[in-house]
Amino acid sequence: MTATIAPTRTAQNPLTAGQLPRWAPWALLGVAVLIGAAVAGLIAGASGTAFSLVTVALLGFVLYLVAVTVVSQLIEGGRKATDRLVTGLVVGAFLLALVPLISLVVTVAINGAARFDLEFFTYTMRNVVGEGGGVLHAIVGTVLVTIWAAIISVPVGIFTAIYLVEYGKGSLSKAITFFVDVMTGIPSIVAGLFAYALFALFAGEGVRSGFGGAVALSLLMIPTVVRSTEEMLKLVPNDLREASLALGVPKWLTIAKVVLPTALAGIVTGVTLAIARVIGETAPLLIIAGFTTNMNYNVFDGRMMTLPVFAFNQYVSPGVQEQAYFDRAWSAALVLILIVMILNIGARVIAHFFAPKAGR
């Protein structure tokens, strides 16, 4: 008697049961955009409004999410369909976040190119009423105020972070951390009012100076420097500290020769980003530094123009030739964006070349 053995079937893995071809999501996206354009055209024709690309993008995106989820559910299963839906939402959020950023850069670049010439960078606004003039005094003022703000903020911020990480214990450390957190969230205009009130106690009402603006900016820089330096110091392995202390090196020398050099790249990057964060502040400088059309190299005496205040003043107080004032405002904004971009690129370069893993 012979037994008949039924052939066995290979069980399919539900995770790899089906797979959409690579071109399928792109095809679904194209079809969704075409349908969205047709629907947007019908809506515009029925309501008598202009055809909107924003409406096309929104309708196409929603239709694509529905289509790719349904098709993936039928072919690939529920897990892959959920993955494609969430991926589409994340990519959509990313593209939506890029829209205002790209629009800002393009708008400033187009409008700022009108006065992006040699005269704009080599002349001041002294005795200029209509066209012409430049932003040299504002660039010099911005550089001087920012340098003095960094001179005040960087030592205070770094030493505060060293105390919190290496020495701070108990209620004093908690109090300092609390006040640093509070300072992180204060409005910039409050810093300007504080600096004005502080200098008014010694010099009287109506005092204006670039150094006062530097003090106001330092109040905004210090929390950023403290937080970034604190995080970098925490990343230094305790083994390095313990090895140095085991060799009999004093704690202060261990911090100076071991801890700080190890965290140097991150500290410099944090300081650079802190400078980029405050260099575009307008409200505190408008209150305490004021504005002027003349060149001023002395931060301790007299009003001092800065780029943010220059752009603000040109836009809100145009003369008889309004377009000339608006062109200067846009060009000043473009210069400010380029300075911030250079600072951020410099921070990345410093982090790359001075990090311990890169070697020196």
C-alpha positions in Angstrom: 0.0 0.0 0.0 1.5 3.3 -1.1 0.8 6.6 0.5 0.2 9.6 -1.6 2.0 12.7 -0.4 0.3 16.0 -1.4 2.6 18.6 -2.8 3.4 21.4 -0.3 2.9 25.1 -1.1 5.5 27.6 -0.2 4.0 30.1 2.2 4.4 33.7 1.1 5.8 36.2 3.5 3.1 38.9 4.1 5.9 41.5 4.3 7.1 40.8 0.8 4.0 39.5 -0.8 3.8 42.3 -3.4 5.9 45.3 -4.4 5.0 48.3 -6.4 7.5 49.1 -9.1 9.7 52.2 -8.6 7.8 54.2 -11.2 4.4 53.6 -9.7 4.4 56.3 -7.0 5.7 58.9 -9.5 3.0 57.9 -12.0 0.3 58.2 -9.3 1.7 61.6 -8.4 1.6 62.8 -12.0 -2.0 61.6 -12.4 -3.0 63.2 -9.1 -1.5 66.6 -10.2 -3.3 66.4 -13.6 -6.6 65.7 -11.9 -5.9 68.5 -9.3 -5.2 70.9 -12.2 -8.5 69.9 -13.9 -10.5 70.3 -10.7 -8.8 73.7 -10.0 -9.6 74.8 -13.5 -13.3 73.9 -13.1 -13.4 75.7 -9.7 -11.8 78.8 -11.2 -14.1 78.8 -14.1 -17.2 78.4 -12.0 -16.3 81.1 -9.4 -14.7 83.5 -11.9 -11.4 83.6 -10.0 -7.8 83.2 -11.2 -6.2 79.8 -11.7 -4.1 79.1 -8.6 -1.1 76.8 -8.5 -1.5 76.5 -4.7 -4.9 74.9 -5.2 -3.4 72.5 -7.8 -0.6 71.6 -5.4 -2.9 71.0 -2.4 -5.5 69.0 -4.4 -2.7 66.9 -6.2 -1.1 66.2 -2.8 -4.3 65.0 -1.2 -5.3 62.9 -4.2 -1.8 61.4 -4.3 -1.9 60.4 -0.6 -5.3 58.7 -1.1 -4.2 56.9 -4.3 -0.9 55.7 -3.1 -2.4 54.4 0.1 -5.2 52.5 -1.6 -3.0 51.0 -4.3 -0.4 50.0 -1.8 -3.0 48.5 0.4 -4.3 46.3 -2.4 -0.9 45.2 -3.7 1.6 45.4 -0.8 -0.5 45.1 2.3 -1.4 47.3 5.3 2.0 47.8 6.7 3.5 49.1 3.5 0.5 51.2 2.8 0.8 52.9 6.2 4.5 53.4 5.6 3.8 55.1 2.3 1.1 57.3 3.8 3.4 58.5 6.6 6.3 59.0 4.2 4.1 61.1 2.0 3.0 63.3 5.0 6.6 63.8 6.1 7.8 64.7 2.7 4.8 67.0 2.2 5.5 68.8 5.5 9.2 69.2 4.5 8.3 70.7 1.2 5.8 73.0 2.9 8.5 74.2 5.2 10.8 75.0 2.3 8.2 77.2 0.5 8.5 80.3 2.8 12.3 79.8 3.2 12.9 79.7 -0.6 10.4 82.5 -1.1 12.1 84.7 1.4 15.6 84.2 -0.1 14.4 84.7 -3.7 12.4 87.8 -2.8 15.2 89.5 -0.9 17.7 88.5 -3.6 15.6 89.9 -6.5 14.7 93.2 -4.7 18.1 93.6 -3.1 20.0 93.3 -6.4 18.8 96.8 -7.4 21.5 98.5 -5.2 24.0 95.8 -4.9 26.8 97.9 -6.4 30.2 99.4 -5.4 28.7 102.7 -4.3 26.3 101.0 -1.9 29.3 99.4 0.0 31.6 102.4 -0.1 29.4 105.4 0.8 27.3 106.5 3.8 24.0 108.2 3.9 25.4 111.6 4.9 23.7 114.5 3.0 21.8 111.9 0.9 18.1 112.7 0.4 17.0 110.7 -2.7 19.0 108.3 -4.8 22.6 107.2 -4.1 24.2 106.8 -0.8 25.4 103.6 0.8 25.5 101.3 3.8 29.1 101.5 4.8 28.4 103.2 8.1 25.8 100.5 9.0 28.2 97.7 8.1 30.9 99.2 10.3 28.4 99.7 13.1 27.1 96.2 12.9 30.6 94.7 13.0 31.7 96.9 16.0 28.6 96.3 18.0 28.7 92.5 17.4 32.4 92.3 18.3 31.8 94.0 21.6 28.7 91.9 22.3 30.9 88.8 21.7 33.7 90.2 23.9 31.1 90.5 26.7 29.1 87.3 26.1 31.7 84.7 25.2 33.8 84.7 28.5 30.7 85.0 30.7 28.9 82.2 28.8 31.8 79.8 28.7 32.8 80.3 32.4 29.1 79.9 33.4 28.9 76.7 31.5 32.2 75.4 33.0 30.8 76.1 36.5 27.5 74.3 35.8 29.2 71.2 34.4 32.4 70.9 36.4 31.6 72.6 39.7 27.9 73.4 40.1 26.1 71.5 42.8 23.0 72.2 44.8 20.6 75.2 44.8 23.0 77.8 43.3 23.5 75.7 40.1 19.8 75.1 39.8 19.1 78.8 40.2 21.6 79.7 37.5 20.1 77.1 35.2 16.6 78.5 35.8 17.7 82.1 35.1 19.5 81.0 31.9 16.3 79.3 30.8 14.3 82.5 31.5 16.8 84.7 29.7 16.6 82.4 26.6 12.9 83.3 26.2 12.9 87.1 26.9 11.9 89.3 24.0 14.7 91.2 22.4 13.0 94.6 23.1 13.2 93.9 26.8 16.9 93.6 26.5 17.0 97.0 24.8 14.9 98.6 27.4 17.1 97.2 30.2 20.3 98.4 28.5 18.7 101.9 28.1 17.6 102.0 31.7 21.0 100.9 32.9 22.9 103.5 30.9 20.3 106.2 31.7 21.2 105.8 35.4 24.8 106.9 34.7 24.5 109.2 31.7 21.0 110.5 32.0 18.0 110.3 29.7 18.5 110.2 25.9 21.8 108.3 26.0 22.6 106.5 22.8 25.8 104.5 22.1 27.0 101.4 20.2 28.3 100.0 23.5 24.8 100.1 24.9 23.6 98.1 21.9 26.4 95.6 22.5 25.2 95.2 26.2 21.7 94.6 25.0 22.8 92.0 22.4 25.0 90.3 25.0 21.9 89.7 27.1 20.5 87.7 24.2 23.8 85.9 23.4 24.8 84.7 26.9 22.0 82.1 27.2 22.8 80.6 23.8 26.5 80.5 24.6 25.9 78.9 28.0 23.5 76.2 26.7 25.7 75.3 23.7 28.9 75.2 25.7 27.2 73.2 28.5 26.1 70.5 26.1 29.5 70.3 24.5 31.2 69.9 27.9 28.8 67.2 28.8 29.8 65.2 25.7 33.5 65.1 26.9 34.0 61.5 28.3 34.6 61.4 32.0 37.4 58.9 31.4 39.5 61.8 30.1 38.9 63.8 33.2 39.6 60.9 35.5 42.8 60.0 33.7 44.1 63.5 34.0 43.2 63.7 37.7 44.8 60.3 38.3 48.1 61.7 37.0 48.0 64.4 39.6 46.9 67.3 37.3 44.8 69.9 39.2 41.2 70.2 38.2 41.5 73.7 36.7 44.4 72.5 34.5 42.4 69.4 33.5 39.6 71.7 32.4 42.0 74.0 30.5 44.2 71.4 28.9 41.8 68.4 28.4 38.1 69.3 28.6 38.1 72.6 26.7 40.3 71.5 23.8 38.2 68.3 23.4 35.0 70.4 23.2 36.6 73.3 21.3 34.9 72.6 17.9 31.4 72.5 19.5 32.0 75.6 21.6 33.2 77.7 18.7 30.3 76.5 16.6 27.9 77.5 19.4 29.5 80.9 19.7 29.3 81.5 16.0 25.6 80.6 15.9 24.9 82.8 18.8 26.5 85.7 16.9 24.4 84.9 13.9 21.3 84.8 16.1 21.8 88.4 17.5 23.3 90.1 14.5 19.9 90.7 12.9 18.2 92.1 16.0 16.5 95.4 15.4 14.4 96.4 18.5 17.2 96.6 21.1 19.5 98.5 18.8 16.8 100.9 17.7 16.2 101.8 21.4 19.8 102.1 22.8 22.1 102.5 19.7 19.8 104.8 17.7 20.5 105.6 14.1 22.6 108.1 12.2 23.6 108.9 8.7 27.3 109.5 9.6 30.2 107.2 10.2 31.0 106.5 13.8 33.9 104.3 14.9 33.6 105.0 18.6 31.1 102.6 20.2 31.3 104.5 23.5 30.1 107.9 22.2 27.3 108.8 20.0 24.6 107.1 17.9 25.7 104.2 15.7 23.9 102.8 12.7 23.5 99.0 12.2 22.2 97.0 9.3 18.9 95.9 10.8 18.1 99.5 11.9 19.2 100.9 8.6 16.8 98.6 6.7 14.0 99.4 9.1 14.6 103.2 8.9 14.8 103.2 5.1 11.6 101.3 4.8 9.4 103.2 7.4 10.8 106.7 6.6 11.0 107.1 2.8 11.7 110.5 1.3 10.4 112.0 -1.9 11.9 109.2 -4.0 10.3 106.2 -2.2 11.7 103.6 -4.5 15.3 104.6 -3.7 14.7 104.1 0.0 13.0 100.8 -0.6 15.9 99.6 -2.8 18.4 100.5 0.0 16.3 98.6 2.5 16.1 95.5 0.4 19.9 95.6 -0.3 20.7 96.0 3.4 18.5 93.0 4.1 20.3 91.0 1.5 23.7 92.0 3.0 22.5 90.9 6.4 21.3 87.5 5.1 24.7 87.0 3.4 26.5 87.8 6.6 24.4 85.3 8.6 24.9 82.7 5.9 28.7 83.2 6.0 28.7 82.8 9.8 26.7 79.6 9.6 29.1 78.2 6.9 32.0 79.2 9.0 30.5 77.4 12.0 30.2 74.2 9.9 33.8 74.5 8.6 35.1 75.0 12.2 33.2 72.1 13.4 34.6 69.9 10.6 38.3 70.9 10.8 38.7 71.3 14.6 36.7 68.3 15.8 38.9 65.7 17.6 38.0 63.0 15.0 39.4 65.1 12.2 42.8 65.4 13.8 45.1 68.4 13.9 
